[in-house]
């Protein structure tokens, strides 16, 4: 049998090499590639769990801050008491030193001279005063020591509570970072609006269904309702022809308050989030523009609008999302 030609050997070697690469590439998946992408349901469940954790950490942090204020106040009082005690002690010591000095000056330089002097009554009084003042001084010194310990204990407690508050705050910030990461992942799961053409433009749609809105509007509305915990109703179709998209079934209002009142601070923040989310996913969903708090955004930044005369008319109580 003839030996294989060099060309055949080169072809065989190339096939073997390609087979090896294919086997390596298509073989067992790595740990990173094998890890499944989190589902929307799992992300939402994790988000809800972490949200409760953050709420608890916020409560704990608030309690720590309150304890810290009390500890700082106690430390301040303890320091003031210590300063007063030190002043009293210094004054008492000065009095004792003065009496002792006066006694020795009057005795002619020593206790023996005082004992044999003619004015023994004065010497006795001087001795008694010295003893009394010394006893008082010991009492002051003892009180001073107690107040010093109280001040040190208060300062130590303040430091400990301060460190605990920092730890809770760090845990809260870490959990909030994870929540932001989860929200980013959820944003990437935002659905694509229907009727999108190959060139990126949007095919016109007519309203359908009992809610009388377009399919693209419905996808956006449902995505917002899944993504955010809405406090009030969502209004989309409106028959009154005001020149906007509501009568065409191409817009929804996400209410942040009722009765034409200004929303709470928390709901203003929620309206900010919804508006930012809609603008971020504008190209994917088919959002035409967003109106919120007397401003309009077509995707190139917020622009103030003219005053229409009221809270609702100026969109202070709801983000308005219009669709193509």
Order of alpha helices (4+ residues) and beta strands (2+ residues): alpha-alpha-alpha-alpha-alpha-alpha-beta-beta-alpha-alpha-beta-beta-beta-beta
